Amino acid sequence: MAATRLIAMHQNNGKSIKQSLKDRIDYAENKEKTEDGELITSYACDKETVDQEFYLAKQEYFRKTGRKPKGDILAYQIRQSFKPGEITPEEANKVGYETAMRFTKGEHAFIVATHTDRAHIHNHIIMNSVNLSCDRKFRDAWFIALVLQKVSDRVCLEHALSVIKPRKPSERDNHNSYRRVSFRSVARAKIDELLSENPKNFDEFLRQLSEAGYEIKSGKHVSFRGTGQTRFLRFRSLGKGYSEEEIRKRILGGYEFNPDEVQTKHDKKPKRDFDLLIDINKKMKEGKGRGYERWAKTYNVKQVSKALLYLQEHGIRDYADLTEKTKSSAGRFHEIADSIKEKESRLTEIAELKNAIKNYSKTRDTYAEYRKAGYSKKFFEAHREEIQIHKSAKAVFDKYQIRKFPKWKELSEEYGRILAEKRKLYEEYRAAKKEMMDYQIAKQDIDKFLKIDEEQRQKEKIKEYER
């Protein structure tokens, strides 16, 4: 997926608002970095006059609101960087546009300029701080960067871009969005991309590699050199599956290539264990070939992307762990639900007892006279309602096996305490219910995806057998 950063753009010292906007936008729209302007798209503005439109929107905002704060933010820039060799400039621009549209919810004008001057393709997304109605401004807030990253991750997953595997704390670098990527890693990615296009033979493959910007040197062993490299590299130095002989076999379909086995003395890349997110993400990337449209119709790519993002956010990268979390979240939900039912039952019991005590006390003297009268029918008819209320109160005491009347004050205090506990449990109940539903939905989506993938593989096996 892509690394993102949100940057507030202020007025430059010694320059006007208009000039400051123009300088920033001119840098983003640099034709040498955007394929002569072909990699620039815009929303609710014209890329040729975007700085003027942003400025006029601010003037209208000042006129409407009368607000002109000191140190005003002119615009916001989103930098979105992609893994080298994984995405085309055109698709990167599309990803940037979708990210900006979802992040702004279509309420702010923006441009997306995709730069190709670095080893990694990256977007400069500049959005106007003033909304389209010119009556409100975008406000940077706590955790807004996390919201942006989540939106970007979701869009990237929908485009089947790779999942970023978490690094150990000792490997993290807070100053760089990406670790340095070796020339060999970039070369392997480019070779995999070219081989996926099914070249006819090794010579055609070399021609395509040359067209991709690599210098080829013939000899006893063919070697190559990419942009920024000082030395030529042999194919065998890229690791298992990338020697000349192995590439020839991959072209002819006589070599079963496993990218997880690639390890060289240069890259020191450890072989990883099964990873649910990365393996499903890999299957999604495989779907970007000829059968992608058929696959997308069979299963909603957006839904599985949402499930993958949810699992990544919760650190779940193993199917057994997903199953356990789904089961435990359901258990926790039912445990809280049972506890709430118990408290509701006790609250009902206390309410009945309090009502019975009140009615018993009000009718106790009448019922005592009724007994003295020998349970006279005449007395009963004269005081029917009070006597029946008294009998109902006694029935409640018998129901709960009350031999000694509880104190009204103690019952009231217990009722208030249990009611407070129930309200607190309801907060946990809602959170537990949401967690349970999220895990269940994510598991259902993953299960459905894996089932479809298994069915597809079985169909392919049957077709191979029938041949």
WORAQUI-V31835 format. One record per run of one state. SS is the DSSP state (alpha for helix, beta for strand, coil for the rest). FROM is the first residue (numbers start at 1). TO is the last residue. If there is no record, write none. Layout:
# WORAQUI-V31835
ss:SS from:FROM to:TO
ss:SS from:FROM to:TO
This chain:
# WORAQUI-V31835
ss:coil from:1 to:2
ss:beta from:3 to:10
ss:coil from:11 to:16
ss:alpha from:17 to:28
ss:coil from:29 to:39
ss:beta from:40 to:43
ss:coil from:44 to:49
ss:alpha from:50 to:65
ss:coil from:66 to:72
ss:beta from:73 to:81
ss:coil from:82 to:88
ss:alpha from:89 to:104
ss:coil from:105 to:109
ss:beta from:110 to:115
ss:coil from:116 to:121
ss:beta from:122 to:128
ss:coil from:129 to:129
ss:beta from:130 to:130
ss:coil from:131 to:136
ss:beta from:137 to:137
ss:coil from:138 to:143
ss:alpha from:144 to:158
ss:coil from:159 to:168
ss:alpha from:169 to:171
ss:coil from:172 to:182
ss:alpha from:183 to:195
ss:coil from:196 to:201
ss:alpha from:202 to:211
ss:coil from:212 to:214
ss:beta from:215 to:217
ss:coil from:218 to:222
ss:beta from:223 to:225
ss:coil from:226 to:232
ss:beta from:233 to:234
ss:alpha from:235 to:238
ss:coil from:239 to:243
ss:alpha from:244 to:252
ss:coil from:253 to:258
ss:alpha from:259 to:261
ss:coil from:262 to:275
ss:alpha from:276 to:286
ss:coil from:287 to:291
ss:alpha from:292 to:298
ss:coil from:299 to:300
ss:alpha from:301 to:313
ss:coil from:314 to:318
ss:alpha from:319 to:372
ss:coil from:373 to:376
ss:alpha from:377 to:382
ss:coil from:383 to:383
ss:alpha from:384 to:399
ss:coil from:400 to:407
ss:alpha from:408 to:466
ss:coil from:467 to:467
